[in-house]
């Protein structure tokens, strides 16, 4: 089992994105970032499969959308050029290549920057 530095990631969310982050709850390998528009970002890092992750921005209750970068090797998405990395771009079925960084702190920043661009427009 590989431990995740969730405290550092929590600090990134709370300090660097204070303009859009209302609060953050965290556990050993996951955190939920509550955003100022009543949406939330769930971040999960696998403890069993090192490097496996999911960054899921839930907005279905606001406008019907969700955005998720993950690298679960679902055979359904093996046509995606970045497989197993893929991006759910607005819905579960709308999938595209993922350009998300492989560096977890940078990936979190990228996801929150994406959220910021939507929330503050």
C-alpha positions in Angstrom: 0.0 0.0 0.0 1.3 3.4 -1.0 0.4 6.4 1.2 -0.8 9.6 -0.4 0.2 13.0 0.7 -3.4 14.2 1.0 -2.5 17.0 3.4 -0.4 18.8 0.7 -3.2 18.4 -1.9 -5.7 19.7 0.6 -3.5 22.7 1.2 -3.2 23.4 -2.5 -7.0 23.4 -2.9 -7.6 25.6 0.2 -4.8 28.2 -0.5 -4.2 28.4 -4.2 -7.9 28.1 -5.1 -9.5 30.0 -2.1 -11.6 32.0 -4.5 -13.6 29.0 -5.6 -13.1 26.5 -2.7 -15.6 26.6 0.1 -14.2 23.7 2.1 -12.3 20.4 1.9 -13.0 17.1 3.6 -10.3 14.5 3.4 -9.4 10.9 4.3 -6.4 8.7 3.8 -6.5 8.6 0.0 -9.4 10.8 -1.0 -10.8 14.2 -0.6 -13.9 16.1 -1.5 -13.5 19.7 -2.4 -16.7 21.8 -2.0 -16.8 24.6 -4.5 -18.5 28.0 -4.2 -21.1 27.2 -6.9 -22.4 24.2 -4.9 -20.6 21.7 -7.0 -17.8 19.4 -5.7 -14.6 17.8 -6.9 -14.0 14.2 -5.6 -10.3 13.2 -5.8 -9.3 9.6 -5.2 -6.0 7.8 -5.3 -5.8 4.0 -5.3 -4.0 2.4 -2.4 -3.8 -0.9 -4.2 -2.8 0.1 -7.7 -0.1 2.8 -7.4 -0.7 5.6 -9.9 -4.4 4.9 -10.3 -6.6 8.0 -9.8 -9.9 9.8 -10.4 -10.6 13.5 -10.4 -14.4 13.8 -10.7 -16.1 17.2 -10.8 -19.8 16.7 -10.1 -22.2 19.3 -11.6 -25.2 17.2 -12.6 -27.4 18.8 -9.9 -26.5 22.2 -11.3 -26.5 21.9 -15.1 -26.5 18.1 -15.9 -22.7 17.9 -16.4 -19.8 16.0 -14.9 -16.1 16.1 -15.8 -13.7 13.3 -14.8 -10.1 12.5 -15.6 -9.2 8.9 -14.6 -7.0 6.1 -15.7 -9.1 3.1 -15.0 -8.4 0.8 -17.9 -12.0 0.3 -19.1 -12.0 -1.6 -22.4 -14.9 0.6 -23.6 -12.4 3.5 -23.9 -9.4 1.7 -25.3 -9.8 3.7 -28.6 -8.9 6.9 -26.8 -5.3 7.9 -27.7 -4.2 8.4 -24.1 -5.7 5.1 -22.9 -6.0 4.1 -20.1 -6.1 7.9 -19.2 -9.3 9.4 -20.4 -11.6 12.4 -19.8 -15.3 12.4 -19.4 -16.1 15.7 -21.0 -19.5 16.7 -19.7 -21.1 13.2 -19.4 -20.3 9.6 -18.7 -20.5 8.7 -22.4 -18.7 11.7 -23.9 -15.0 10.6 -23.6 -11.9 12.2 -25.0 -8.1 12.0 -24.6 -6.8 13.2 -21.2 -4.0 15.8 -21.1 -4.0 15.8 -17.3 -0.6 15.8 -15.8 0.8 12.6 -14.3 2.1 14.6 -11.4 -0.7 14.5 -8.8 -0.3 18.0 -7.3 -0.1 19.5 -10.9 -3.1 17.4 -11.9 -5.1 18.8 -9.0 -4.1 22.3 -10.0 -5.2 21.6 -13.6 -8.6 20.3 -12.5 -9.2 23.2 -10.2 -8.1 25.7 -12.8 -10.6 24.1 -15.2 -13.3 24.4 -12.5 -12.3 28.0 -11.9 -12.7 28.9 -15.6 -16.3 27.7 -15.4 -17.3 29.0 -12.1 -15.9 32.5 -12.5 -17.0 33.2 -16.1 
